[in-house]
Amino acid sequence: MPQMAPYNWSLYLTLIIMFFMLTVLTNYFSNLSNTKSSTSQSLKPKSLNWKW
């Protein structure tokens, strides 16, 4: 098998971390806008809604 370049694993790791942070930030901002629009429902403990 051809030997992988030493920067491949770090490149893939940073891409995965950036994708994870992007999903977390979009989830955070969507939940923030939802709590701003409906403050009465924010009192109920609900799980995080992942919107893809």
LUMLUMDREN-2810 file (N, C-alpha, C; in Angstrom, 1 decimal):
<atoms>
<atom><aa>M</aa><ch>A</ch><at>N</at><xx>0.8</xx><yy>-1.2</yy><zz>0.0</zz></atom>
<atom><aa>M</aa><ch>A</ch><at>CA</at><xx>0.0</xx><yy>0.0</yy><zz>0.0</zz></atom>
<atom><aa>M</aa><ch>A</ch><at>C</at><xx>0.9</xx><yy>1.3</yy><zz>0.0</zz></atom>
<atom><aa>P</aa><ch>A</ch><at>N</at><xx>0.5</xx><yy>2.3</yy><zz>-0.7</zz></atom>
<atom><aa>P</aa><ch>A</ch><at>CA</at><xx>1.3</xx><yy>3.5</yy><zz>-0.7</zz></atom>
<atom><aa>P</aa><ch>A</ch><at>C</at><xx>1.2</xx><yy>4.2</yy><zz>0.6</zz></atom>
<atom><aa>Q</aa><ch>A</ch><at>N</at><xx>2.3</xx><yy>4.7</yy><zz>1.0</zz></atom>
<atom><aa>Q</aa><ch>A</ch><at>CA</at><xx>2.4</xx><yy>5.4</yy><zz>2.3</zz></atom>
<atom><aa>Q</aa><ch>A</ch><at>C</at><xx>1.7</xx><yy>6.8</yy><zz>2.3</zz></atom>
<atom><aa>M</aa><ch>A</ch><at>N</at><xx>0.8</xx><yy>7.0</yy><zz>3.2</zz></atom>
<atom><aa>M</aa><ch>A</ch><at>CA</at><xx>0.1</xx><yy>8.3</yy><zz>3.2</zz></atom>
<atom><aa>M</aa><ch>A</ch><at>C</at><xx>1.0</xx><yy>9.4</yy><zz>3.6</zz></atom>
<atom><aa>A</aa><ch>A</ch><at>N</at><xx>0.7</xx><yy>10.6</yy><zz>3.2</zz></atom>
<atom><aa>A</aa><ch>A</ch><at>CA</at><xx>1.5</xx><yy>11.8</yy><zz>3.5</zz></atom>
<atom><aa>A</aa><ch>A</ch><at>C</at><xx>1.2</xx><yy>12.1</yy><zz>5.0</zz></atom>
<atom><aa>P</aa><ch>A</ch><at>N</at><xx>2.2</xx><yy>12.7</yy><zz>5.7</zz></atom>
<atom><aa>P</aa><ch>A</ch><at>CA</at><xx>2.0</xx><yy>12.9</yy><zz>7.2</zz></atom>
<atom><aa>P</aa><ch>A</ch><at>C</at><xx>1.0</xx><yy>14.0</yy><zz>7.5</zz></atom>
<atom><aa>Y</aa><ch>A</ch><at>N</at><xx>0.6</xx><yy>14.8</yy><zz>6.5</zz></atom>
<atom><aa>Y</aa><ch>A</ch><at>CA</at><xx>-0.4</xx><yy>15.9</yy><zz>6.7</zz></atom>
<atom><aa>Y</aa><ch>A</ch><at>C</at><xx>-1.8</xx><yy>15.4</yy><zz>6.5</zz></atom>
<atom><aa>N</aa><ch>A</ch><at>N</at><xx>-2.0</xx><yy>14.2</yy><zz>5.9</zz></atom>
<atom><aa>N</aa><ch>A</ch><at>CA</at><xx>-3.3</xx><yy>13.8</yy><zz>5.6</zz></atom>
<atom><aa>N</aa><ch>A</ch><at>C</at><xx>-4.2</xx><yy>13.6</yy><zz>6.8</zz></atom>
<atom><aa>W</aa><ch>A</ch><at>N</at><xx>-3.7</xx><yy>12.9</yy><zz>7.9</zz></atom>
<atom><aa>W</aa><ch>A</ch><at>CA</at><xx>-4.5</xx><yy>12.7</yy><zz>9.1</zz></atom>
<atom><aa>W</aa><ch>A</ch><at>C</at><xx>-4.9</xx><yy>14.0</yy><zz>9.8</zz></atom>
<atom><aa>S</aa><ch>A</ch><at>N</at><xx>-4.0</xx><yy>14.9</yy><zz>9.8</zz></atom>
<atom><aa>S</aa><ch>A</ch><at>CA</at><xx>-4.3</xx><yy>16.2</yy><zz>10.5</zz></atom>
<atom><aa>S</aa><ch>A</ch><at>C</at><xx>-5.3</xx><yy>17.0</yy><zz>9.6</zz></atom>
<atom><aa>L</aa><ch>A</ch><at>N</at><xx>-5.2</xx><yy>16.9</yy><zz>8.3</zz></atom>
<atom><aa>L</aa><ch>A</ch><at>CA</at><xx>-6.1</xx><yy>17.6</yy><zz>7.4</zz></atom>
<atom><aa>L</aa><ch>A</ch><at>C</at><xx>-7.5</xx><yy>17.0</yy><zz>7.5</zz></atom>
<atom><aa>Y</aa><ch>A</ch><at>N</at><xx>-7.6</xx><yy>15.7</yy><zz>7.6</zz></atom>
<atom><aa>Y</aa><ch>A</ch><at>CA</at><xx>-8.9</xx><yy>15.1</yy><zz>7.8</zz></atom>
<atom><aa>Y</aa><ch>A</ch><at>C</at><xx>-9.5</xx><yy>15.4</yy><zz>9.1</zz></atom>
<atom><aa>L</aa><ch>A</ch><at>N</at><xx>-8.6</xx><yy>15.4</yy><zz>10.1</zz></atom>
<atom><aa>L</aa><ch>A</ch><at>CA</at><xx>-9.1</xx><yy>15.7</yy><zz>11.5</zz></atom>
<atom><aa>L</aa><ch>A</ch><at>C</at><xx>-9.6</xx><yy>17.1</yy><zz>11.6</zz></atom>
<atom><aa>T</aa><ch>A</ch><at>N</at><xx>-8.9</xx><yy>18.1</yy><zz>11.0</zz></atom>
<atom><aa>T</aa><ch>A</ch><at>CA</at><xx>-9.4</xx><yy>19.5</yy><zz>11.0</zz></atom>
<atom><aa>T</aa><ch>A</ch><at>C</at><xx>-10.7</xx><yy>19.6</yy><zz>10.2</zz></atom>
<atom><aa>L</aa><ch>A</ch><at>N</at><xx>-10.9</xx><yy>18.9</yy><zz>9.1</zz></atom>
<atom><aa>L</aa><ch>A</ch><at>CA</at><xx>-12.1</xx><yy>19.0</yy><zz>8.4</zz></atom>
<atom><aa>L</aa><ch>A</ch><at>C</at><xx>-13.3</xx><yy>18.4</yy><zz>9.2</zz></atom>
<atom><aa>I</aa><ch>A</ch><at>N</at><xx>-13.0</xx><yy>17.3</yy><zz>9.9</zz></atom>
<atom><aa>I</aa><ch>A</ch><at>CA</at><xx>-14.1</xx><yy>16.7</yy><zz>10.7</zz></atom>
<atom><aa>I</aa><ch>A</ch><at>C</at><xx>-14.4</xx><yy>17.7</yy><zz>11.9</zz></atom>
<atom><aa>I</aa><ch>A</ch><at>N</at><xx>-13.4</xx><yy>18.3</yy><zz>12.5</zz></atom>
<atom><aa>I</aa><ch>A</ch><at>CA</at><xx>-13.7</xx><yy>19.2</yy><zz>13.6</zz></atom>
<atom><aa>I</aa><ch>A</ch><at>C</at><xx>-14.4</xx><yy>20.4</yy><zz>13.1</zz></atom>
<atom><aa>M</aa><ch>A</ch><at>N</at><xx>-14.1</xx><yy>21.0</yy><zz>11.9</zz></atom>
<atom><aa>M</aa><ch>A</ch><at>CA</at><xx>-14.8</xx><yy>22.1</yy><zz>11.4</zz></atom>
<atom><aa>M</aa><ch>A</ch><at>C</at><xx>-16.2</xx><yy>21.8</yy><zz>11.0</zz></atom>
<atom><aa>F</aa><ch>A</ch><at>N</at><xx>-16.5</xx><yy>20.6</yy><zz>10.5</zz></atom>
<atom><aa>F</aa><ch>A</ch><at>CA</at><xx>-17.8</xx><yy>20.2</yy><zz>10.2</zz></atom>
<atom><aa>F</aa><ch>A</ch><at>C</at><xx>-18.6</xx><yy>20.0</yy><zz>11.5</zz></atom>
<atom><aa>F</aa><ch>A</ch><at>N</at><xx>-18.0</xx><yy>19.5</yy><zz>12.5</zz></atom>
<atom><aa>F</aa><ch>A</ch><at>CA</at><xx>-18.7</xx><yy>19.3</yy><zz>13.8</zz></atom>
<atom><aa>F</aa><ch>A</ch><at>C</at><xx>-19.0</xx><yy>20.6</yy><zz>14.4</zz></atom>
<atom><aa>M</aa><ch>A</ch><at>N</at><xx>-18.1</xx><yy>21.6</yy><zz>14.4</zz></atom>
<atom><aa>M</aa><ch>A</ch><at>CA</at><xx>-18.3</xx><yy>22.9</yy><zz>15.0</zz></atom>
<atom><aa>M</aa><ch>A</ch><at>C</at><xx>-19.4</xx><yy>23.6</yy><zz>14.1</zz></atom>
<atom><aa>L</aa><ch>A</ch><at>N</at><xx>-19.4</xx><yy>23.4</yy><zz>12.8</zz></atom>
<atom><aa>L</aa><ch>A</ch><at>CA</at><xx>-20.4</xx><yy>24.1</yy><zz>12.0</zz></atom>
<atom><aa>L</aa><ch>A</ch><at>C</at><xx>-21.8</xx><yy>23.6</yy><zz>12.4</zz></atom>
<atom><aa>T</aa><ch>A</ch><at>N</at><xx>-22.0</xx><yy>22.3</yy><zz>12.6</zz></atom>
<atom><aa>T</aa><ch>A</ch><at>CA</at><xx>-23.3</xx><yy>21.7</yy><zz>13.0</zz></atom>
<atom><aa>T</aa><ch>A</ch><at>C</at><xx>-23.7</xx><yy>22.2</yy><zz>14.4</zz></atom>
<atom><aa>V</aa><ch>A</ch><at>N</at><xx>-22.7</xx><yy>22.3</yy><zz>15.3</zz></atom>
<atom><aa>V</aa><ch>A</ch><at>CA</at><xx>-23.0</xx><yy>22.8</yy><zz>16.6</zz></atom>
<atom><aa>V</aa><ch>A</ch><at>C</at><xx>-23.4</xx><yy>24.2</yy><zz>16.6</zz></atom>
<atom><aa>L</aa><ch>A</ch><at>N</at><xx>-22.7</xx><yy>25.1</yy><zz>15.8</zz></atom>
<atom><aa>L</aa><ch>A</ch><at>CA</at><xx>-23.1</xx><yy>26.5</yy><zz>15.7</zz></atom>
<atom><aa>L</aa><ch>A</ch><at>C</at><xx>-24.4</xx><yy>26.7</yy><zz>15.1</zz></atom>
<atom><aa>T</aa><ch>A</ch><at>N</at><xx>-24.7</xx><yy>26.0</yy><zz>14.0</zz></atom>
<atom><aa>T</aa><ch>A</ch><at>CA</at><xx>-26.1</xx><yy>26.1</yy><zz>13.4</zz></atom>
<atom><aa>T</aa><ch>A</ch><at>C</at><xx>-27.2</xx><yy>25.7</yy><zz>14.4</zz></atom>
<atom><aa>N</aa><ch>A</ch><at>N</at><xx>-26.9</xx><yy>24.6</yy><zz>15.1</zz></atom>
<atom><aa>N</aa><ch>A</ch><at>CA</at><xx>-27.9</xx><yy>24.1</yy><zz>16.1</zz></atom>
<atom><aa>N</aa><ch>A</ch><at>C</at><xx>-28.1</xx><yy>25.2</yy><zz>17.2</zz></atom>
<atom><aa>Y</aa><ch>A</ch><at>N</at><xx>-27.0</xx><yy>25.8</yy><zz>17.6</zz></atom>
<atom><aa>Y</aa><ch>A</ch><at>CA</at><xx>-27.1</xx><yy>26.8</yy><zz>18.7</zz></atom>
<atom><aa>Y</aa><ch>A</ch><at>C</at><xx>-27.8</xx><yy>28.0</yy><zz>18.2</zz></atom>
<atom><aa>F</aa><ch>A</ch><at>N</at><xx>-27.6</xx><yy>28.5</yy><zz>17.0</zz></atom>
<atom><aa>F</aa><ch>A</ch><at>CA</at><xx>-28.3</xx><yy>29.7</yy><zz>16.5</zz></atom>
<atom><aa>F</aa><ch>A</ch><at>C</at><xx>-29.7</xx><yy>29.4</yy><zz>16.2</zz></atom>
<atom><aa>S</aa><ch>A</ch><at>N</at><xx>-30.0</xx><yy>28.2</yy><zz>15.8</zz></atom>
<atom><aa>S</aa><ch>A</ch><at>CA</at><xx>-31.4</xx><yy>27.9</yy><zz>15.5</zz></atom>
<atom><aa>S</aa><ch>A</ch><at>C</at><xx>-32.2</xx><yy>27.8</yy><zz>16.8</zz></atom>
<atom><aa>N</aa><ch>A</ch><at>N</at><xx>-31.6</xx><yy>27.2</yy><zz>17.8</zz></atom>
<atom><aa>N</aa><ch>A</ch><at>CA</at><xx>-32.2</xx><yy>27.1</yy><zz>19.2</zz></atom>
<atom><aa>N</aa><ch>A</ch><at>C</at><xx>-32.4</xx><yy>28.5</yy><zz>19.8</zz></atom>
<atom><aa>L</aa><ch>A</ch><at>N</at><xx>-31.4</xx><yy>29.4</yy><zz>19.5</zz></atom>
<atom><aa>L</aa><ch>A</ch><at>CA</at><xx>-31.4</xx><yy>30.7</yy><zz>20.1</zz></atom>
<atom><aa>L</aa><ch>A</ch><at>C</at><xx>-32.6</xx><yy>31.5</yy><zz>19.4</zz></atom>
<atom><aa>S</aa><ch>A</ch><at>N</at><xx>-32.8</xx><yy>31.4</yy><zz>18.1</zz></atom>
<atom><aa>S</aa><ch>A</ch><at>CA</at><xx>-33.9</xx><yy>32.0</yy><zz>17.5</zz></atom>
<atom><aa>S</aa><ch>A</ch><at>C</at><xx>-35.2</xx><yy>31.4</yy><zz>17.9</zz></atom>
<atom><aa>N</aa><ch>A</ch><at>N</at><xx>-35.2</xx><yy>30.1</yy><zz>18.2</zz></atom>
<atom><aa>N</aa><ch>A</ch><at>CA</at><xx>-36.5</xx><yy>29.5</yy><zz>18.6</zz></atom>
<atom><aa>N</aa><ch>A</ch><at>C</at><xx>-36.9</xx><yy>30.0</yy><zz>20.0</zz></atom>
<atom><aa>T</aa><ch>A</ch><at>N</at><xx>-35.9</xx><yy>30.1</yy><zz>20.9</zz></atom>
<atom><aa>T</aa><ch>A</ch><at>CA</at><xx>-36.2</xx><yy>30.6</yy><zz>22.2</zz></atom>
<atom><aa>T</aa><ch>A</ch><at>C</at><xx>-36.5</xx><yy>32.1</yy><zz>22.2</zz></atom>
<atom><aa>K</aa><ch>A</ch><at>N</at><xx>-36.0</xx><yy>32.8</yy><zz>21.3</zz></atom>
<atom><aa>K</aa><ch>A</ch><at>CA</at><xx>-36.4</xx><yy>34.2</yy><zz>21.2</zz></atom>
<atom><aa>K</aa><ch>A</ch><at>C</at><xx>-37.8</xx><yy>34.4</yy><zz>20.7</zz></atom>
<atom><aa>S</aa><ch>A</ch><at>N</at><xx>-38.3</xx><yy>33.6</yy><zz>19.8</zz></atom>
<atom><aa>S</aa><ch>A</ch><at>CA</at><xx>-39.6</xx><yy>33.7</yy><zz>19.2</zz></atom>
<atom><aa>S</aa><ch>A</ch><at>C</at><xx>-40.6</xx><yy>33.1</yy><zz>20.2</zz></atom>
<atom><aa>S</aa><ch>A</ch><at>N</at><xx>-40.3</xx><yy>32.1</yy><zz>20.9</zz></atom>
<atom><aa>S</aa><ch>A</ch><at>CA</at><xx>-41.3</xx><yy>31.5</yy><zz>21.9</zz></atom>
<atom><aa>S</aa><ch>A</ch><at>C</at><xx>-40.6</xx><yy>31.4</yy><zz>23.2</zz></atom>
<atom><aa>T</aa><ch>A</ch><at>N</at><xx>-40.8</xx><yy>32.3</yy><zz>24.1</zz></atom>
<atom><aa>T</aa><ch>A</ch><at>CA</at><xx>-40.2</xx><yy>32.3</yy><zz>25.4</zz></atom>
<atom><aa>T</aa><ch>A</ch><at>C</at><xx>-41.0</xx><yy>31.4</yy><zz>26.4</zz></atom>
<atom><aa>S</aa><ch>A</ch><at>N</at><xx>-42.2</xx><yy>31.1</yy><zz>26.1</zz></atom>
<atom><aa>S</aa><ch>A</ch><at>CA</at><xx>-43.0</xx><yy>30.3</yy><zz>27.0</zz></atom>
<atom><aa>S</aa><ch>A</ch><at>C</at><xx>-42.6</xx><yy>28.8</yy><zz>26.9</zz></atom>
<atom><aa>Q</aa><ch>A</ch><at>N</at><xx>-42.2</xx><yy>28.4</yy><zz>25.7</zz></atom>
<atom><aa>Q</aa><ch>A</ch><at>CA</at><xx>-41.8</xx><yy>27.0</yy><zz>25.6</zz></atom>
<atom><aa>Q</aa><ch>A</ch><at>C</at><xx>-40.3</xx><yy>26.8</yy><zz>26.1</zz></atom>
<atom><aa>S</aa><ch>A</ch><at>N</at><xx>-39.6</xx><yy>27.8</yy><zz>26.3</zz></atom>
<atom><aa>S</aa><ch>A</ch><at>CA</at><xx>-38.2</xx><yy>27.7</yy><zz>26.8</zz></atom>
<atom><aa>S</aa><ch>A</ch><at>C</at><xx>-38.2</xx><yy>27.2</yy><zz>28.2</zz></atom>
<atom><aa>L</aa><ch>A</ch><at>N</at><xx>-39.3</xx><yy>27.3</yy><zz>29.0</zz></atom>
<atom><aa>L</aa><ch>A</ch><at>CA</at><xx>-39.3</xx><yy>26.8</yy><zz>30.3</zz></atom>
<atom><aa>L</aa><ch>A</ch><at>C</at><xx>-39.3</xx><yy>25.2</yy><zz>30.4</zz></atom>
<atom><aa>K</aa><ch>A</ch><at>N</at><xx>-39.8</xx><yy>24.6</yy><zz>29.3</zz></atom>
<atom><aa>K</aa><ch>A</ch><at>CA</at><xx>-39.9</xx><yy>23.2</yy><zz>29.3</zz></atom>
<atom><aa>K</aa><ch>A</ch><at>C</at><xx>-38.5</xx><yy>22.6</yy><zz>28.9</zz></atom>
<atom><aa>P</aa><ch>A</ch><at>N</at><xx>-38.0</xx><yy>21.7</yy><zz>29.7</zz></atom>
<atom><aa>P</aa><ch>A</ch><at>CA</at><xx>-36.7</xx><yy>21.0</yy><zz>29.3</zz></atom>
<atom><aa>P</aa><ch>A</ch><at>C</at><xx>-36.9</xx><yy>20.1</yy><zz>28.1</zz></atom>
<atom><aa>K</aa><ch>A</ch><at>N</at><xx>-36.3</xx><yy>20.5</yy><zz>27.0</zz></atom>
<atom><aa>K</aa><ch>A</ch><at>CA</at><xx>-36.4</xx><yy>19.6</yy><zz>25.8</zz></atom>
<atom><aa>K</aa><ch>A</ch><at>C</at><xx>-35.1</xx><yy>19.3</yy><zz>25.2</zz></atom>
<atom><aa>S</aa><ch>A</ch><at>N</at><xx>-35.0</xx><yy>18.2</yy><zz>24.5</zz></atom>
<atom><aa>S</aa><ch>A</ch><at>CA</at><xx>-33.7</xx><yy>17.8</yy><zz>23.9</zz></atom>
<atom><aa>S</aa><ch>A</ch><at>C</at><xx>-33.4</xx><yy>18.8</yy><zz>22.7</zz></atom>
<atom><aa>L</aa><ch>A</ch><at>N</at><xx>-32.1</xx><yy>18.8</yy><zz>22.3</zz></atom>
<atom><aa>L</aa><ch>A</ch><at>CA</at><xx>-31.7</xx><yy>19.6</yy><zz>21.3</zz></atom>
<atom><aa>L</aa><ch>A</ch><at>C</at><xx>-32.2</xx><yy>19.1</yy><zz>19.9</zz></atom>
<atom><aa>N</aa><ch>A</ch><at>N</at><xx>-32.8</xx><yy>20.0</yy><zz>19.2</zz></atom>
<atom><aa>N</aa><ch>A</ch><at>CA</at><xx>-33.3</xx><yy>19.7</yy><zz>17.9</zz></atom>
<atom><aa>N</aa><ch>A</ch><at>C</at><xx>-32.3</xx><yy>19.9</yy><zz>16.8</zz></atom>
<atom><aa>W</aa><ch>A</ch><at>N</at><xx>-31.7</xx><yy>18.7</yy><zz>16.3</zz></atom>
<atom><aa>W</aa><ch>A</ch><at>CA</at><xx>-30.7</xx><yy>18.8</yy><zz>15.2</zz></atom>
<atom><aa>W</aa><ch>A</ch><at>C</at><xx>-31.4</xx><yy>19.0</yy><zz>13.9</zz></atom>
<atom><aa>K</aa><ch>A</ch><at>N</at><xx>-31.2</xx><yy>20.2</yy><zz>13.3</zz></atom>
<atom><aa>K</aa><ch>A</ch><at>CA</at><xx>-31.9</xx><yy>20.4</yy><zz>12.0</zz></atom>
<atom><aa>K</aa><ch>A</ch><at>C</at><xx>-30.9</xx><yy>20.3</yy><zz>10.9</zz></atom>
<atom><aa>W</aa><ch>A</ch><at>N</at><xx>-31.1</xx><yy>19.3</yy><zz>10.0</zz></atom>
<atom><aa>W</aa><ch>A</ch><at>CA</at><xx>-30.2</xx><yy>19.0</yy><zz>8.9</zz></atom>
<atom><aa>W</aa><ch>A</ch><at>C</at><xx>-30.7</xx><yy>19.7</yy><zz>7.7</zz></atom>
</atoms>
